[in-house]
Amino acid sequence: MSKTEKALRKAIIAACREMNASGLNQGTAGNISARYKDRLLITPSGIPYDELEPEMIAALPLNGEYGAFEGPNKPSSEWRFHLDIAKARPEIGATVHTHAPYATTLAIARREIPACHYMVTAFGGAEIRCAPYRKFGSKELSEVALEALQGRKGCLLANHGMIAIGADLERAMWLAVELEALARHYYQALLIGGPVLLSQEEIAEAGELMSGYGLAVEQARDA
């Protein structure tokens, strides 16, 4: 195992512990994957994050036998949508899946998050879609998740949780946090009569500004 791969495995574990410590997830309900060369590194199934070691992270080939893996432990039960996202979206370097409280509450109600705040544009459009319910870990769940993620960097999964995707692990985690914040704001607005939604023009303007902001951040990181 190279130093670079080991560092990424450690970063995945750190991100898992961070999302539980912050309340973004509970127990081993969530899972995280990150692209490394021609493989997808993903958290194993059912192992508490505090017990994880870099060698326990499973590796799935991106171009080999579908579902094959390397490692001492089975990959997360949700490996299908992690792998399918990585294969369908080459610009995506990491996927974060959690059962965050507010996002999951909306998912249970099967509500998408509309244009209630300009930060929704960070996910690529005027709303964050909610994919229809499908059995966890199934091919069918992967299919509806991919559809809900078309042109987007996040979605809800009906009666399940949420997915956030990004160019790398840091950005995927940032979007996961933002998605939960948006879910909380929307939920709270519903309690006091419902939100006033932004217009198409306002969303388009915000989208342009967010695009420039994201570019500036990326350029600063690469400098």
Buried (B, 14 or more C-beta within 10 A) or exposed (E): EEEEBEEBBBBBBBBBBBBBEBEBBBEBBBBBBBBBEEBBBBBBBEBEBEEBEBEBBBBBBBEEEEEEBEBEBEBBEBBBBBBBBBBEBEEBBBBBBBBBBBBBBBBBEEBBBBBBBBBBBBBBBBBBBBBBBBEEBBEEBBBBBBEBBEEBBBBBBBBBBBBBBBBBBBBBBBBBBBBBBBBBBBBEBBEEEEBEBBEEEBBEBBBEEBEEEEEEEEEEEEE
